[in-house]
Amino acid sequence: MKNTRNEHDIFKPVNSFPNESMVRIVTLDAGREAMSRLCALGLVPGTRVRIFKNGNNGPVKLRFRGSELVLGRGLAEKILAEQVKDD
């Protein structure tokens, strides 16, 4: 039996994880400009990110590599991740 699931079925956007979640970026589901912006910010596949603040509306605050970053929900939705254990 062939597995027909793709990465979009398995991974979730970072704005769908609760506060204080630790996630690993798996892929970026973005166009060229958004992809370029996310990569320039250091949000690339393999990066571990803590979801510091994620309310129902408004921006998402992330912590990673010793920095804090606030992203709008639209851009945060393009970052697909999986939850990982906290170190």
Secondary structure, DSSP 4 states (H G I P E B T S, - for coil): ------HHHH-EEGGGSPTT-EEEEEEE---HHHHHHHHHTT--TT-EEEEEEE-SSS-EEEEETTEEEEE-HHHHTTEEEEE----
